[in-house]
Amino acid sequence: MILRLNRIEGQVRGIKGMIEKDTYCDDVLNQIASVQSALNGVGKLLLEHHMKSCVMERIQEGDTEVLKELMTSITKLMK
């Protein structure tokens, strides 16, 4: 995930440079869409890890409140 986030960080810096150079708007928008897609990918990976570890552990401990928390997180990710 760190490697992906490093790439995304580089993409964001690239977008900033594009805006500073007054690059054609459609090209900038395409790069923004690419960053959003990459961030969504990281979010999905992290969500999967969270469900397989943290959520599973809390359910096994009898803490079902974690499901409400998980649904809130999923709702935020889906926006």
Sequence and secondary structure as in RCSB ss.txt:
>XXXX:A:sequence
MILRLNRIEGQVRGIKGMIEKDTYCDDVLNQIASVQSALNGVGKLLLEHHMKSCVMERIQEGDTEVLKELMTSIT
KLMK
>XXXX:A:secstr
 HHHHHHHHHHHHHHHHHHHTT  HHHHHHHHHHHHHHHHHHHHHHHHHHIIIIIHHHHHTT THHHHHHHHHHH
HHT 
